């Protein structure tokens, strides 16, 4: 059913490369470290100059990490790659309510959907600790017949977002996190419906922006990007990279 997808975010596919191993380390909660002159472990974090303050269009100075992310996403088929300040991301508890009213068929049946996710209040606090974000879109023109064809483009987005997260992690953003559009569709049936069975793709599966409580349409409007729901003659799957 299309209502569970809210097709405004990308999903990603990570290949088995050295970069994806970095993504795996991130998922396991490990921290990149180096040693200072005394031999003590010191956490590595990009300097403010290297990160580049986020502006409406491009991080100030167009730092190398952003150029690498943008180039990879564009080559992979992204139609938009737009840096935005974290403050422009709209979080609204009513978005999470729409997972239950009306009841989405993925609620409680997908590990990347509620109620398996943190409360919106916790996500809002987490979000405030990030330095910036990048909106990514994969758009396509219809008609989509049958309607399920719209999800082909969501899978492309999912793969792009995984790749973007891996690149950002390799660039030193150890807390980089990617959010996709619509529920995760890596499996025909999520393992969540089988009691005791774990996620089959823990390093690739990602929650969507809306599952975390983000008002995608309001966020896109503030960024000056297209967004249409419900889907008719065009779809704009949208993902978010937090850095």
N, C-alpha and C positions, 0 to 999 in steps of 0.2 A: 504494500500500500504506500502511496506517495506521501501521505501525511506524516509518516514516521521519518522521512528522509530530510525534509526541509532543505532541499538541494541548493545550498549556498556555501559549501565548504569542500576542499579537496582531501583526498586520502592518499596514502603513500605506500610504495613497495620498496623495501630495502634489499639489495642483493648482498651476497656474502662477500664483502670486500673488507679491507682493513678499516675503512671508515665505519662500516656498520658494526664492527666489533667495538668501536668507541661508543656507538649508540647502545650496544648491549651493556657496556660497563655503566653507562648513565642509568639505564633501566634498573640495574642491580643496585643503584644508590652509591656507587663508588665515586670518589672525588679525585680529579687530576691533581697531582702534587709534584713539587720539586723540592730541592733542599737549599737552605741558605748557607752562609759561610760557616756556621757552627754545626751543620749537618742535620739541623732540625727540619722536619717536614713542613713545608709551607704550601698552602692552597694556591693554585694558579688561577688567576682571573684576569681577563683582558683589561688594560688600562682604559680610562674614560676616553683618552685620545684615540685608542685603537678601536673601541666600540663605536665611537662617533655618536654624538647626541642625535636623537631622532627628531626630524622635522616632518612637515606635512608630506613632502614629496620624496626626499632622499635623505638618509642619515648625513649629517653635516660632514663634509669632506669626502663623501662617497667612499667609505673605507673598503679595503680589499675584501673583507669577509662578506660585505653586502654584494659586491660585484660578483663574487663567486656564487653566492646563493642565487642571485638574479639570473646569471648566465645559465646555471644548471636548470633552473625552473623554466626559463624561456625555451631552452633547447628541448625540454621534456614536454612542451605543449601548453604551458601556462599562458593565459591571455592577459593576466594582470599580475604584477608583483609590486605592491604598494606599502612602503614603510609607514607606520602610524605610531603616535605616542600611546603609551598604555592608557593614559587618561581618557582617550577617545573611545575606548572599548566599553560598550554599554552592557552592564550586567543587571538583570532584572529577574527577581524570583518568579514572576509570572511565566517566564519562559519554561522553567522547570515544571510549573503547574500543567502546561500543555502536554507534558508527557503522560499525564494521568487523566486530563479532561479535555477532549475525549481520550480514552485509554489507548496509547500507542501499542501496536502489536509487538514492539521490541522491549517494552517495559518489563523488567525482571527476567527477560529472556536473552539478554545480550550483555556480556561483561563490560562493555564500554558505554552502557546506558544506565540511567537510574533503575533501581536504587543502589547499584554497585559503586556509585561515584560519591565524592565528598559533598557535603551540603553547600549550597550556593554561597552562604556566608563565609565558609572556609576558602572557597575558590576566590572570592573577592579579596580576601587577605593575601592569598598566594599571588594573585595578579599584581597587587600593589608593589611587590618586591622585584618585579621584572623591570629591566631597563628600557625595553621597547618591544615592538611587534611588527610583523610583516603580514599583510593580507595577501592571499594568493587565490586567484580565480582560474577556473577552467570553464569556459562558456561554450555553448553549442546551440545551433539553431535546429528547431524541429521541422516537421512534426515528429513526435515520438510515438510510433505505432509499431508494436504495442507500447504502452506507457513505460514498461520495464526497461526499455532501451535507454531511458534517461540515466540509469545507474551505470552504464558503460563509462560515462564521463566522470562519475564519482570515483570509480576505481582508479582512473588516471590521476585524479587529484590526490587520492590516498597515497599513491606511490610517490608523487612529487613532494608531499609533506614529509614523508619518512626521509626522503633524500635531503630535504632542506634541514631537517633536524640533525641529521648525521653530519652535514657540512658545518653547521653552526657549532656543534659539539667539538668537532675537530679543530675549529678556530678558537677554542678556549671558552666557549659559553657552556659551562658544565651543567647548567640548569635548563638549557634549551628544551622546549617542549612544543610539539606540533599537535594541533587540533584539526580534525577533518570536517567534512560536511555530511550530515546524515549518519545513521548508525553504521558501524563497521560491518562490511560484507565480505570479509576474507573467507569465511566459511559459509556453505549453504545453510547450515544449521549451527548456531553458536553452542559451544560446550556448556553454556550456562543452563541450558535446559536439561542437562544430565547431572544430577546431584553428585558432587564429589569429583567431577572431571574438571581439570584446569583448562585455561585458555590454550589453544593449540599454537597460537602465534603471539606470545607475550611481548616480543620485541617489535612487532609490526602493527599490532592492534592499537588504535588510538580512539579516544572519545571525540565527539563532535563539539563544535563551538556551542550549539544550542543545548546539548546535554549537560554542559558545565554551567548553563544559566546565562549565556551571552545572547543578547538581542541582536541577531545577525543583521536584520534589515536596518535597524537603527544605526548600527556600527558602520554598515556600508554607506548609508546616507551621509554620515558625518565625514566619511573618507572620499565621498564623491564617486563611488563605484556603483555599478548596476546591481540590482537584486530584485528578483520577481518571485512571488509566491502567492497563490499556487502556480505551478508550472503549466505553461500553455505552449507557446510557439518558441520559447527560448529558455534555456536553463543556465544559471550562473552558480556552479558549485564553488563554494568559497572555503578556504582553509586559513588558519592563523598560526604563525610561528612566533612563539614567545621567546625572547632572548634576555 
